[in-house]
Amino acid sequence: MKSLAGLLSWSRYSLGWRMRDYVRGLLGRSTRKNGWQLAEWEGHRTPDGFQRLLNSSVWDVDALRDNVRDYVSERLGPDGVLIIDDTGFIKKGTTSAGVGRQYTGTSGKIDNCQIGVFAAYATGSGRALVDRELYLPKSWTADRERCRAAKIPDERAFATKGELARDIMHRCLAAGLPAAWVTADEAYGQDWHFRRLLEQLDVGYVVAVPKSQQIKSLAGIWRIDQLIDEAPGDVWQRLSCGDGAKGPRIYDWAAAKLPGNIIFDPDPPTHHRWVMARRSLSDPSEIAYYMAYASAGIEIAELARIAGSRWAIEECFQAAKNECGLDEYEVRRYIGWHRHITLAMLAHAVLTALAAEASSDTKGAAETHQPSSRSRWQRSGGSWTLSCPGHEPTTIPSPTH
């Protein structure tokens, strides 16, 4: 097991100690985690040393990122879920790298902020952030002088959040993070390239998609909400998608396998694609939609559990911001953002590891009831399969699959 000192093992002794002090400050009880308060908490006369650590010292922040990922993997164990999402950092001014007026879920509106794309890893033992990238709007990447002023590398071109997410996901899985599943919200789940990459990597996924998501087959093209509307009542199963603050989070779920893809799939297929829907018990009009890819023989309850695991990254954001100063940085440069964020991720990973030692996270699931066979959807091997829906397909295709 790696210790904090092991994670911060650098050839330059004084730099390693300064990094250790910075992380200890992030773990400390100061009311804010800005430069002056971190310095005072650690007994430094000024924050100059910490500012040099973030802005001008020579060290490899991506190597530390890899150490954090490996540490989390070691402490939380295999067969977890890799979760992709983004979060905003509200900022003033125009000089911080990537800052601009853009929508962020942090405030629920368009705000002046920076956006970071993140990955979290979650198992029954806990959850922690394992990777990150700063999103740069086109207004930044099109202005190279502005980029140079914020120390953004010349080779850093514009990349969508989806492209950043695919890079992060591929990096984590290629490095051996033992994730059995990937999940994400609809901003990423609707991206066919995102889903196809996971299929090529032989990793299962359950991702949210918008109700307008197009489902394509040899029989035609349909919106996912049309397919779910076609489902008869006995398709729906009452299942838990994991424990929340008030106990099991129970919803009604509908799921059906899609026909195989003769271009991508072997014969016989080893995996199946699914359409899924989650319906609120208190408000049946509140329906969330999903697409899934899983090995043959998967249980619907397991797909529901994976869909419900996405909330874990929101918990990571909240804990890392509230407890480890993830959003309380005072850096404007590109490298400074990545360094502070990575050190805050390390601080949060340490807290997660300590919590995993102290207790185990037990998750329950509600009893399921099996649907009857009178549905127009076809039942095969204990699950439902979509063949040819009974309504007319949409005539106008979508660029998303």
N, C-alpha and C positions, 0 to 999 in steps of 0.2 A: 504494500500500500504506500502510495506516495504521500509524503508530508508536505506542509506548506513550504518548508525550506527546499524540499526536493523539487517542487513545482517551479520555484524561483531560483534554480541553480544556474548561476551565470559565472563566467570566468572572472568578471570584474567584481571584486568583493564588495566595494562600497555601493555599487549599483544594486546588487542583490539585496543589501540591507535596506536601501531606500525603497525598493519595491516592496519588501516585507513590511516596512513601516506604513507605506501607503495602503496596503491591503488591511493591515491591522486597524488603521484609521477608519477605513470603510466598514469594518466590522464593529467599530466602537460605538459609543452611545452619544456622540455629539449630535446636537439637534439638526445640524446640516452638515453635509459632507463636501463643502467647498474647500478651496486651497488653504485659507487661513485656519479654518476650524480643524481640518485634518492635521495641519502642522502643529497647532496648539495641543491637540489631543496626544500627539506623539512626542511632544516636548521640543519641537523645533522652534527656533527663534523667528523664522520667516518661512513662507511657502516656496522660497526660491528653488530649493532642492526638488520639491515635487513638480514644480513647473518645468524644470530641466528634464526630469524623468519623463514627462509626457510629451515635451516638444522638441528637445534637442539631443538628448542622450542617444547613444548608439546601441540599440538592441532590437531583436527580431520579435515583433508583436505577434506575427503569425505562428512562430514557434511556441509562444506562450498559449495562444489559442489552441494549438494541437495538444499541448500538455493538459489544458483544462478539459478538452473533449475526452482524452484518454483517462483522466482522473475520474470524471463522471461515469464513464463506461465501466471502469473498474469497481467503483463504489456502488453503482445502482444495478449492475448485472445485465445479463443478456435478454434477448427477446422482448425488448421494449418498443416504444413508439417514437418515431422521429416526427416532430411537429414543426410546421413552417408557419410563420406569421410575421407581421411587422408592427412596430409601435412608433409613436411620435414623441418628439422632444421639443416642447414649446420654447422658442427663442426670440429674442429681440434683435433688431438690426439686420444687416444684409451681408456681413462678412464671414460668418461661420460657414464652413464647408457644407454645401448642399442645402443651406437654409432657403426657404421660400414659402410663398403662400400655397398651401396644398392641404388636401383633406387628411385628417388624422383621427382615428378612433379615440385617441387620448382625450381630446376635447369634444369629439363628436361633430366637428364642423371644419370648414376651411380655416386654417390658422397659419401664422408665421412659425415654421417649425422645420426640424430635420426629421427624416424618416430612416429608421434602421430596419433591415430585414434580418430576422433571427431564426435560428433553429433551437429547439429544446428537445431533450431526451427524457422520456418518462417510463418508469416501471412501477411495480407495486411497492418499491422501496422509496420512491421519491421522484422528483423532476428537477432539472436544471438546464440552463442555457448552455449551448455547446458551440455556437458559431454565430457570426454577425457580419453584415456588410452595410455600409452607408449608401443610401440611394442618392444619386445625383441627378436632379432634373435636367432637361435639355437646356434650360436657361443657363445652367452652369457649364455643361460640357461643350456648348457652342461658344463659350467665351474663355479662350485658353489663358488670357491674361488674368482673368478673375480666378481661374483654377490655380495658376502658378502662385498668386498672392496667398491662397489658402493651402499651398504646398500639396496640391493634388497632382499625382504623377501624370506626365504627358501621355502615357499609354492608357490612362484610365478614360475610356470612351463611354458614351451613353449606354446604359443597360437598363432595361425595364426591371421592375420589381420581380416579375416572373423569371427573367433571365438570372437575376441575382439568386433567387430561390433555387433554381435548378443547379447553379454552380455550388451553392452551399450544400444542397442535398447530395450531389454527386461526390463532393469532397468528403463529407461525413461517411458515406457508405464505402467509398473507395479506401478510406483510412481504416476500415474495419469496425466502425461503430456497430454493435450487434443488434441493430434494429430489425425487427421482423415486420414492422408496418410503418407506413407514413400516412399522416393526415394533415389537412390544411383547410382553411376556409375557402369560400367560393371565389375569392379574388385569385387564388392559385389553382383551385380544383377545376375551374372551367377551362384551363389551359391544356389543350390536347398534348402539347409537347411535354408538359410536366408529367402528365399521366403516362405517356408513352415511354418516357425515360425510365420510370419506375418499372414498367413491364419489361423493358429490355434488361434492367438490372435484376429482374426476378424478385422484386419486393412487392408485397401486397400493399394496397392502399384503400382508404375510405376517405373521400374528399367531398366537401360540400360544393354544390353547384347552384346557380340561380334557377328559378323556376322556368326560365326561357331556354335552358340548356337543350341543345339539339341532340337527339339520339338517332343515329343512322344505322340502317341495316339494309339488306337486299330487298326487304319488303317496302322500304320507304324511309321517310324522315319524320320524326315526331318530337314535339316538345316533351320534356320530362313531366311537366305538370299534367299534360294530356294523358300520358301513360298511367300516371298515378290516379287520375280521375276515373280511368277505366277499371281500376281494381275494385272487385266486389268486396263487400264488408268482411267476409270471412278470411280475407288475405291478411288483415291487420292482426298483429300480435302485441300484447302488452309486455314490455320488457324494460329492464333497467339498463341505462347506459353508464352506470358507475355511481359512486356515492358523491353527494354534494354536502354542503354545510348542514342541510336538514335531513340527511339520509339519502336513500336511493333515489336517483332521478329517473322517474318512470314516465314513459311515453308509449303511445301506440306506434308500431313500426310496420311498414309494408316493404317487401323486397322481392325481386324476381331476377332470375338469371337472364341475360341477353343471349341471343344466338351467337355462336362462335364466329370469329373473323377469319375467313378462309385465307386472307393474305398473311396475317401475323401468327395465327395459332397452329400448333401441331395437331395431328389427327391420330388418336383422340386427344383433346385438349387436356393439359395438366392444370390449367387455371380457368376461371370463369369471370366474366364481367357482370356487374349487377347494377340495377337501378334500385334506389331505396328512398323512403320518405319517413320522416319523423313527425307525428301529429301530437299536438298538445292535448292533454286530457281536459283541461279547463276551458280551452278555446279551440275546438276542432278545426276552425278555419286557419289556425296558425300551423303551417306545414313547412318543414325544411327538407331540402332535397339533396341527395348524395349519389355519387357513382363510386363503385368499388371494384376491386380486382383481387381475387383471392384464390387459393388453391382449391381444387375439387374437394368436396366434402365439408366445406366450412359451415358452421352453424350460424343462423341469423343472429343469435344472441351475441356471438363473438363480433360480428360486424357492427352491431349496435354499440358494443363496448368500445371498439376502436373509434367510432364516430364520436362518442362521448368523451374520449380522452383529449380532444383538442383544447378543452378548457384549461388543461395543465399549463400551457404556455402563458395564458393570461395570468395564472397564479404566479408564474415565474416573473413576469413583468412587474406585477404588483409588489412582490416580495423584494425583488432586486432594486426597485425604485425606493420603496419605503425603508428597507433595512440596509441596503448596500450602496446607496447614492448613485444608482445607475444613471439617473437623469440630472444630477447636481454638479455636472462638470463645468469648468470655466475655461474651456479650450475652444479655439476657433479653427485650428488647422486640421486637415484630414487625418494625419498621423496621430495627432493628439486625441481625436475622437476615438479612433480604434484602440489606442492604448488605454484610455480611461475605461471604455466599455469592456475591454477584455479583462482588466484588473477587477472591475466590479463583478463580471461574470465569475471570476475566480473566487471572490469573496462569497458570492451566493452559492457557488458549488461547495465551498467549505461548510457553510451552514447546512446545506442539503445532506452532505455526508455525515455530519454530526447528528442530524435528525434521523437519518437512516440507521445509525448505530443505536440510537435510543429507543426506537420503536419501529414496528412494521406496519405498513399501510394495507389493511385488509379491505377488499372490495367485494360486495355482494351483488347478487342479481336476483330479480324477482322471478317467480315461477312463470313459465310460458304455457300457453295453451295452443294446441295445434289447430290450424284452420281446416275446415272441411273441404271436400273435393268437388263442390258444386259450382266453383268459380269458372268463368270463361277463360281465365288464365289457366294454363296447364300445369298440373302438379307432376313432378318427376323426382323420384328418389328422396322424398321428404321435403322438397323445396319447390318453389314456384318458378316457372319458366315463361318468358314472354315469347309467343310465336308471332302471330299476326293480329295486332289490335283491331278492334271492330269499328274504328272510325277512320275517316279519311285522313291521310297523312298531310303534313304541312307541305305546301308546294314550293316555298321559297327556302332554299338551303341557307345554313349559317356558316360563317368561316370557322366556327368552333365545332368540334366533333362531339 
